[in-house]
Amino acid sequence: MKIKSSILSCCFILFTSLNLIADDTKLVKVNNSFITKFEYGELLYNNPRGIGCNTCHGSDAKGKEIVSFTHTYDKKKYNCVLRVPNIKSSSYDVFFKKVNSKKNPKKKFAKEEVCERLIYKANVMPTYFLVEEEIDAIYYYIKNLK
Ligand code: HEC
């Protein structure tokens, strides 16, 4: 009877802690204080060991225009605009891969997509070295950002 109840309480603890990992009520310990997953994600989004995501994607993660410039190609002048994408609706898969990737994957561009090709190949976004828990928290933060 005693063994049975200790097994039960053990499983109960295991079950509840597994449960907590999936939601915002799980607290993350950062610099000796406990914060929520949302707060942890916010912290990382703005200060991810490297240039903050907010700098380019904006504090609302909806993306923004960073710069416009002209580029001459084949004796033609192009007015290019570097627009950083909205990442609120990116899938977890895309998100996970992009954050730690060194280079954009190969992609074909039509002849007239001069600006698009130039910007894509410039690999504007830096490479991060974030672990799964950190990527998870940033993703969670962005999805729940009002
Ligand atoms: C210096 C500017 C810059 C910073 C800083 C930056 N990004 Fe990006 N990000 C970009 C640009 C530009 C793209 C568009 C793809 C490309 O050309 O690299 C992009 C694309 C993405 C995408 C892919 C969107 C999609 O759906 O295809 C995700 C996800 C993303 N960024 C997340 C992040 C996160 C998270 C951080 C912080 C850890 C971050 N970015 C920091 C510029 C930036």
Boltz pocket constraint, residues with backbone or C-beta under 6 A from the ligand:
constraints:
  - pocket:
      binder: B
      contacts: [[A, 44], [A, 45], [A, 48], [A, 51], [A, 52], [A, 53], [A, 54], [A, 55], [A, 56], [A, 57], [A, 83], [A, 84], [A, 85], [A, 86], [A, 87], [A, 89], [A, 90], [A, 91], [A, 94], [A, 95], [A, 96], [A, 98], [A, 99], [A, 104], [A, 119], [A, 120], [A, 123], [A, 124], [A, 125], [A, 126], [A, 128], [A, 138]]
      max_distance: 6.0
